Amino acid sequence: EESKASSEFEMPSQESVESTRSSRRNKGTIYNAKDKGGQVTLDDFERIKVVGKGTFGKVYLVQKKDDGEFYAMKSIRKDVMIENDQIESAKMEKQILLQNKHPFLVKMYYVFQTEQKVYFVMNFIRGGELFTHLSKENRFPEDKARFYAIQIMLSIGYLHKQNIVYRDIKPENILINEDGYLYLADFGLAKSIQKGQLATTFCGTPEYLAPEIIKEEGHD
């Protein structure tokens, strides 16, 4: 079975945020997919470079010191989560990454936290963002576009079967592996809804908003 020391994040109080903002004290492993019962901390990884930046933190290319494996490590600041009321969104992202069993979705291998941050450690997709490749080619040939579209539809279809709406489809959130296959990443705006229920939050990236979100008609 997968090792799970805790199912929730330990969120600091405002006093703790202010008094220990620079602290890096380890708070423990939340999830370890590779070593049952094993503890994982920030010290187990060597940070190589920043590969992405977002509102709540950064994504690093890291190498695990004991086995040399490369991963993508997403760091999320707890104080920023609190200030932006995004705790539940982060928990949802964690849940999706832990539970998904689909070849076109990124996978989680470790989750751990320090006093001030939560870390998601996922498979590193070497090819980078679909956006980068599209910018270089300007337009994909029809066969390649069809190949990519099928994978995106399969990944979204899988999420819908799990009653999850993704809500942020864009080339920046789709990664290409070195074998040419896609991985859907970044589930920060995803939401779990019941069958027949509509989500009503106005969210997403402005350039890629779905018509039903713009019209505020509800979406699923």
Buried (B, 14 or more C-beta within 10 A) or exposed (E): EEBBBBEEBBBBEEEBBEEBEEEEEBBEBBBBBBEEEEEBBBEBBEEEEEBBEEEBBBBBBBBBEEEEBEBBBBBBBBBBBBEEEBBEBBBBBBBBBBEBEBEBBBBBBBBBBBBBBBBBBBBBBEBEBBBBBBEEEEEBEEEEEEBBEEBBEBBBEBBEEEEBBBBBBBBBBBBBBEEEBBBBBBBBBBBBBEEEEEBEEEBBEEEBBEEEBEEEEEBB
